[in-house]
Amino acid sequence: MECAELNSKIASFEYTITEVATKVNISRPTAIMLQLQFTKDTLPDSVSNDFQNLNKFNEQQFTSLTEILFNFLLEPKEADRFLHQLSEFAGENGMSAGPLRNLMKSLLLLPHGSLKKNLTEDQVKEDLLTLGVSEDKADHFSQQWSLHYPVLSRLAVGQTLMVNQLVDMEWKFGVTVGTSELQKVGNTFLQLKLVIRKGNSTENVYMELTLPQFYNFLHEMERAKASMDCFS
């Protein structure tokens, strides 16, 4: 078969498939393009739907789910307890455990990403609202994030330093001079550079912190140093 004829048949086949899909309302899997702060990746629409499904829970149910989630973040080794609590919650509320676990898996993306990027309470709330979560639920979750952030950041730093050696640390201050949020203009922030040794090479890790976050970070570093001094 000639190349031109083959290409013509392929093009005709693709057109037919597209036409049939349109008539029977078949759509390809899509992803949601949202401007989020906790991730730069494009979220699958299934994840976005999971966040919107949070609105189906009443206040008490959402509060309980949030508590279960943050307890797991604070004690990540307790995975069995986490799954057991989700199964209990599903049974008590007439739900299937499988879909609930998938929903919580999607929800965990937010605190994990927010921790890496050192997001504030307001930034976490903004992302939740962008994802379609209601105002009251976004308020509650972001408040819990702010409450638990110091401990979560300590755990993250401790994990990093436990696995990798800290070679050097540099920081410099800055002031916000332009932003889409007028009230944040003039806020002081700090850019932190950690030099981590990984095997025979080093890697630079960059963080941007507000001053309260930086003071919390220094406090946890001092605690870690004091703990290490006890063994020296």
N, C-alpha and C positions, 0 to 999 in steps of 0.2 A: 504494500500500500504506500502511495506517495506521501511524503511528509505533509504537504499542504492539505491533502485529503484527510489525513489523520487529525490534524489540528482542527479542521472544519468539523469533524465528527465530535471531537472533544468539546468544542465550543457549543455545538448543538445540544449535546448531552447536558452540559452545565446549565444552559438556558432552560431546558425541560425540567430539570430538578428544581431550579429556582422558581419556575412557574407553578409547579405542583405544590411546593412548600408554601407559596403565597396563598394558593387557593384553599389549602387545608389548615392554614394558620400555624404552620410549623416554623418555629424560630430557633436560631442557633443560640447556644449558651452565651449569655452576656455578662459583662462586668460593669459595675457602677463607677463612673468617673466622678469622684468627689474630692474636694479640696480639704484634706484632713491633715492634722498636725502630728498624730501619733504614728503615721506611716506614709511613705511616699508611693507604696505599691497600690495598684488598682485592686480594689476589693471585689471578689466574686459577688454576684447579686444575691447568692444564698446567704452570705455573711451579712449583707445589708438587711436582708429580710429578717434574719435572726434578731438584729438590733431592734427593728421595728416591732417584732413580736413581743418585745419586753413591755410594750404598751398594753398588752392583753392581761397582764398581771395586775391584781389590785395592790393597794399600798402595802398591806401586810405581807403578801406573797413576795413582792419585789424587795422589801426590806430583808426578808428571810434569805432570799437568793443572794442578795448583796453580801450579807453576813457570811454565808457559806463560801462565797467566792473569795472574800478577803481573808477568811481564816485559812483557806488553802494557800493563798499567796504568802501569808505569814509563816506557814508551816508546809512548804512544798513537798516534804517527804511523806506527808500524811495523805497520799493519793487514795489509798483504800478508804480512809474515812471520808474523804471528799466524795467519792463515788457512792458510798453508802448513804451519805446525807442527801445526795441528789435523788437516789432511788426512793428514800423515805419521803422526800418532798413530793416526788411524782405520785407516789401511792396515796399520800394524804390529800392531794389535790386532783385526783382522778386523771392523771396524765400518764403518758408513756415515757419511760425512763430514757429511751434512745434519743428521741427528738430533744429532750431537755439537756442531755449530755452534749449534743451537737450545738445547741444554743449557747451553753456555757463555754464550750470550746471557742466559739466565735467571740464571745464577750471577753474572754481572757486575752485576746489580741490587744484590746485597748490598754489595760494596765501594763502589759509587757512592753508595748511600744512606747507608752507614756513614760515609763521608768527609764528606758534607754535615752529618751529625748528630754528628760527632766521637765515634763510639762507641769504647769501650775494647775490649780483647781479650776480657774476660769478657762484655761485651754482645753482641759478634759471635758468640761461642760459644753464648750463650743463644738467639739467633735461629736459628742452625743447628740446634740441638737441637729447637727448636719446630717447625722445618720438617721434622723427621724424619731428619736426618742423624745418623749414628752418633757415639758419643762420641769415638772415636779420630780420625775424620776432622774432626769439629768442633774438636778440640784442635789438630790440625795446621794447619788453615786459619786459625784465630784467632791462632795463634802467628806465622804468616807475616804476618798483618795487622798485628800489633804490631810486627814487625820492620821492615816497609816503611812503616808509617804516617808517620814523620817526613818521608820523601822525598815520599810521596804528598800530604801536607798542604802541603808547600812548593810542589809543582807546582800544586796547586789555588789557593793564594794568589797565586802568580806569574801564573797564567792570569787570575784576577780582576783583579789590578792592572794587567795588561798591556792588558786590554780597557777597564777602567774606572778613573777617577781616585779615589784615596782622599782624601776631604775631611777626615774626622775619625775618631777612634777613642776609645772610652770603655770602661772595664772596672770591674767591681766584684766583690768576693769574697763567697762564701757558704759555709755549712757545711750538709751534709746532716743534717737532724734527724729525718727519718722516711722509711723505705723498706721495701720487702718483703724486702730483703736486709740482714740484721742487721749483717753485717760492714762494710757501707758507711756506716752511721750515723757521723757525725762527720767524714767525708771533706770536705776543702776543695775547692771548685771555683771557677771564674771565669766570669762572664758577660761576653761581649765584644760590643760594638756597633761595627760598621763603617759609616761613612757614605760611600756610593759615589756618585760623580756619573755619571749616565747621560743623556747629551745635555744638555738644559736643565733637568733635574730631578735630585734626589738620591733615593737609596733606602737604607733602613736594612737591614743584614744582621746578624742575631743569631747568635751561636755560644755554646755552653756547653762549656768546656774543663776538664779536670783540670789541676792545676798543672804536671805534666811536659809536657802538651800545650801549655800556654800558654808555657812557657819555650822549647819548640821553635819555637813560632810567632814569638816575639820574636826568636829567633836567626835565623830565616829572613827576617824583616823587616829586620834589621840587615844581612844579606848582600845583600838586594835594594837597600837604600839605598846600601851601599858600591859596588855595581855601577853604580848610577845616578850616583854621585858621580864615577866614573871618566870619565863622558861629559860632565860639566859643566865 
